[in-house]
């Protein structure tokens, strides 16, 4: 399995949630506690895939363009609430 991010990987080549958590722990020597999903789809990951001990935040963005300042401000506010 390839370990570098590439959005064009085939489904069988993509990292699982467990892969992501294990790699984060290995590289940063700490547990992953939050995931911020900015995709406009639910086809890659679901909140339950991350487990009960991960805070999962879903912010849908259409992609292929830079999010507006207002959109980013809304995310920032919701994170710090």
C-alpha positions in Angstrom: 0.0 0.0 0.0 1.3 3.4 -0.9 1.6 5.7 2.2 1.9 9.1 0.5 -1.3 11.1 -0.1 -2.6 11.0 -3.6 -6.2 11.8 -4.3 -6.2 9.6 -7.4 -5.4 6.3 -5.7 -7.8 3.5 -6.4 -10.1 2.6 -3.4 -7.9 -0.4 -2.5 -4.8 1.8 -2.3 -6.3 4.5 0.0 -5.3 4.7 3.6 -7.7 3.4 6.2 -8.6 5.4 9.3 -6.4 3.0 11.3 -3.5 3.6 8.9 -3.9 7.4 9.4 -4.1 7.1 13.2 -1.1 4.7 13.4 1.0 6.9 11.1 0.2 10.0 13.1 1.2 8.3 16.3 4.5 7.0 14.8 5.5 10.4 13.2 4.3 12.7 16.0 4.6 10.5 19.0 1.0 11.4 20.1 -2.5 10.2 19.6 -4.8 11.7 17.0 -7.7 13.3 18.7 -9.6 15.2 16.0 -10.3 14.9 12.3 -11.5 17.8 10.1 -13.1 16.5 7.0 -13.4 19.2 4.3 -14.6 17.0 1.5 -18.0 17.5 -0.1 -18.8 13.8 0.0 -19.3 11.0 2.4 -17.8 8.3 0.1 -14.3 8.3 1.7 -14.7 8.2 5.5 -17.6 8.1 7.9 -17.5 9.4 11.4 -17.9 6.0 12.9 -14.8 4.7 11.0 -12.6 6.9 13.2 -13.8 5.4 16.5 -15.4 6.8 19.6 -12.2 8.5 20.9 -11.8 10.8 17.8 -13.6 14.1 17.5 -14.9 14.2 13.9 -15.9 17.5 12.3 -17.4 17.5 8.8 -17.4 20.8 6.8 -18.5 20.3 3.2 -16.8 22.3 0.6 -17.3 22.0 -3.2 -13.6 21.8 -3.9 -11.5 22.9 -6.9 -11.5 26.4 -5.6 -10.3 28.3 -2.5 -12.9 28.5 0.2 -14.3 32.0 1.0 -13.1 33.9 4.0 -16.6 33.7 5.5 -16.6 29.9 5.1 -13.3 29.6 6.8 -14.3 32.0 9.6 -17.4 29.8 10.2 -15.2 26.7 10.6 -12.8 28.5 12.9 -15.7 29.7 15.1 -17.2 26.3 15.4 -13.9 24.7 16.4 -13.4 27.2 19.3 -17.0 27.1 20.5 
